[in-house]
Amino acid sequence: MPPTEQYGLVFDGDLPPMRSLRTAWLLALFLGFAGADRFYLHKPVTGTLKLLTLGGAGLWWLIDLLRITNEYATDGASMPLAGTNSLRRGLRLASTVLVITLAGAVVCVSAAPVTGTVTATVAAMNALLHPAPPPPAKEWVTVAEASATKPPGPLVTLTGRLHIEYTFTGAAVAYLQPVKGPALTVLSLAKAGAGAIGISLAPGTYTLIVSTTGTLWHLTAQEYRLPG
């Protein structure tokens, strides 16, 4: 049995590509009632619900126009959306103007205004223009780094899903030694090479062990989680 199967090690391959912020926003604007933006972001369940409810009678459509422009917005794989900060600010302004315009139009054409409508509208606008601080966002955190000049050390993973990038000028083997139990082979090269792999293992503390015949090498392990 291969060592990877013996110790339950799974290689996930390369990370999925980042989805475009501009494309997601345009889909949300023009095809949001059909859930096209959520299908594009690999969220088929909520995309189907949005389609069946015609964008939640318009409310879901407006909410997603603002949500996509949030700097912490992610796709279905928890990957951030690709786009510059200036683009994000511009789209956020356009979404806010559109929401305010539609809200004003609804109030103006109401046949019988209800007591408290103005107060509710002002409160809703304040909530849109001054949203509550977002919760902490996930980011790529380096949990271990070693090179020819920097010896390997401890590795602490909270999620158990690691993205490892490496460069070796000779044959190399890298292990992760848990506090208890046998060591896990995470990389085995018969000759020099460079690349990236994904692995899954139990969360916990490990000791990174690297053996190589090359004189120049570098290895970095990261995981996507809340910082700190």
C-alpha positions in Angstrom: 0.0 0.0 0.0 1.4 3.5 -0.9 2.4 5.6 2.1 -0.2 8.2 1.2 -3.0 5.7 1.5 -1.5 4.1 4.6 -1.6 7.4 6.5 -4.7 8.8 4.9 -2.8 11.6 3.0 -4.8 13.2 0.2 -3.3 15.3 -2.5 -5.8 17.9 -3.7 -3.8 19.3 -6.6 -3.6 23.0 -7.7 -6.0 25.6 -6.1 -9.0 26.6 -8.2 -8.7 29.9 -10.2 -10.0 33.1 -8.6 -13.4 34.3 -10.0 -13.6 37.8 -11.4 -15.2 40.6 -9.3 -16.3 42.5 -12.4 -17.9 39.5 -14.1 -19.7 38.5 -10.9 -21.1 42.1 -10.4 -22.3 42.4 -14.0 -24.0 39.0 -13.8 -25.6 40.1 -10.5 -26.8 43.3 -12.2 -28.3 42.0 -15.4 -29.0 38.3 -14.6 -29.3 38.4 -10.9 -33.0 37.5 -11.0 -31.9 34.2 -12.6 -29.1 33.6 -10.0 -26.4 33.7 -12.7 -24.0 35.5 -10.4 -24.2 32.7 -7.8 -23.8 30.0 -10.4 -20.7 31.8 -11.6 -19.3 31.9 -8.0 -19.9 28.1 -7.7 -22.8 28.4 -5.3 -25.4 26.2 -7.2 -27.8 25.7 -4.2 -28.4 29.3 -3.5 -28.2 30.1 -7.2 -31.2 27.7 -7.8 -33.1 29.2 -4.9 -32.5 32.7 -6.3 -33.7 31.6 -9.7 -36.9 30.0 -8.3 -37.7 33.1 -6.2 -36.8 35.6 -9.0 -34.1 37.1 -6.9 -36.0 36.9 -3.7 -38.7 39.2 -5.2 -35.9 41.7 -6.0 -34.5 41.9 -2.4 -31.9 39.2 -2.8 -30.9 40.8 -6.1 -30.2 44.1 -4.4 -28.4 42.5 -1.5 -26.1 40.5 -3.7 -25.2 43.7 -5.7 -23.8 45.2 -2.5 -22.4 41.9 -1.0 -20.3 41.2 -4.1 -18.5 44.5 -3.7 -17.5 43.7 -0.1 -13.7 43.3 0.3 -14.3 40.0 2.1 -16.6 38.5 -0.5 -15.6 35.0 -1.6 -16.8 32.3 -4.0 -18.1 28.8 -3.2 -14.5 27.6 -2.5 -13.9 30.4 0.0 -11.5 32.0 -2.5 -11.5 35.9 -2.7 -12.7 37.5 -5.8 -10.1 39.0 -8.3 -10.3 42.7 -8.6 -8.6 46.0 -7.7 -9.6 48.1 -4.7 -10.5 51.0 -7.1 -12.8 48.7 -9.0 -14.3 47.4 -5.8 -15.0 51.0 -4.6 -16.5 52.0 -7.9 -18.9 49.0 -8.1 -19.9 49.6 -4.4 -20.8 53.2 -5.2 -22.8 52.2 -8.3 -24.6 49.5 -6.3 -25.4 52.0 -3.5 -26.8 54.6 -5.9 -28.9 51.9 -7.6 -30.3 50.7 -4.3 -31.1 54.2 -3.1 -32.7 55.1 -6.4 -35.0 52.0 -6.4 -35.9 52.5 -2.8 -36.8 56.2 -3.5 -38.9 55.2 -6.5 -40.8 52.6 -4.4 -41.6 55.2 -1.8 -42.7 57.8 -4.3 -45.1 55.5 -6.2 -46.7 54.1 -3.0 -50.4 54.7 -3.2 -51.0 54.8 0.5 -47.9 55.6 2.6 -47.8 53.7 5.9 -46.9 55.4 9.1 -43.2 55.0 9.8 -42.2 54.5 6.2 -39.9 57.5 6.1 -38.2 56.5 9.3 -37.8 52.9 8.1 -36.4 54.1 4.8 -33.9 56.5 6.5 -32.8 53.6 8.8 -32.4 51.3 5.8 -30.3 53.9 3.9 -28.1 54.4 7.0 -27.6 50.7 7.3 -26.5 50.6 3.6 -24.2 53.6 3.8 -22.8 52.8 7.2 -22.7 49.0 7.5 -21.5 47.3 10.6 -17.8 46.3 10.7 -17.4 43.0 8.9 -16.2 39.9 10.8 -12.6 38.8 10.5 -11.9 37.4 7.0 -9.9 34.2 6.1 -6.5 34.7 4.5 -3.5 32.6 3.5 -1.4 32.1 6.6 2.1 30.6 6.5 2.4 27.9 9.1 5.9 26.6 8.2 8.8 27.8 6.1 12.2 26.2 5.6 15.2 26.5 3.3 18.9 25.7 2.9 19.6 28.6 5.2 16.6 28.3 7.5 16.2 24.9 9.2 12.8 23.2 9.4 10.8 23.7 12.6 7.4 23.1 14.1 4.2 23.3 12.0 0.8 24.0 13.6 -2.3 23.5 11.4 -5.8 24.5 12.5 -7.7 23.2 9.4 -5.6 20.2 8.4 -5.7 21.5 4.7 -2.2 22.7 3.6 -0.9 24.2 0.4 2.8 23.5 0.0 5.1 25.2 -2.5 8.6 23.8 -3.0 11.9 24.2 -5.0 14.7 21.6 -4.8 17.9 21.4 -6.7 18.3 17.7 -5.9 16.4 14.6 -4.8 14.3 15.3 -1.7 11.9 13.9 0.9 9.8 15.9 3.3 8.0 14.5 6.3 5.6 15.8 8.9 6.1 14.1 12.3 3.0 14.3 14.6 3.4 14.5 18.4 2.2 10.9 18.5 2.2 8.3 15.7 4.3 7.6 12.6 5.7 10.3 10.3 3.7 11.3 7.2 5.4 11.6 3.9 4.2 14.8 2.2 6.8 15.0 -0.7 9.1 12.6 -2.4 11.3 13.7 -5.4 13.7 11.5 -7.3 15.4 14.5 -8.8 15.4 18.3 -8.7 12.0 20.0 -9.1 9.6 22.8 -8.2 5.9 23.0 -7.8 2.9 23.1 -5.5 0.7 20.4 -3.9 -2.3 20.3 -1.5 -2.6 17.9 1.3 -5.2 17.0 4.0 -4.3 15.7 7.4 -5.5 15.9 11.0 -5.2 19.3 12.6 -2.5 19.6 15.2 1.2 20.2 15.8 3.9 18.6 13.6 7.6 18.7 13.2 8.7 19.4 9.6 11.6 17.2 8.5 13.4 17.7 5.1 16.1 15.5 3.6 17.7 16.5 0.3 20.8 16.1 -1.8 20.5 19.6 -3.2 22.4 22.6 -1.8 19.6 25.1 -2.6 16.0 24.5 -1.7 12.9 26.2 -0.2 9.6 24.9 1.1 6.6 26.9 2.4 3.3 25.5 3.9 0.2 27.7 4.1 -3.4 27.2 5.1 -6.5 29.3 4.3 -8.0 30.4 7.7 -8.7 33.2 10.0 -5.4 34.9 11.0 -4.0 34.8 14.5 
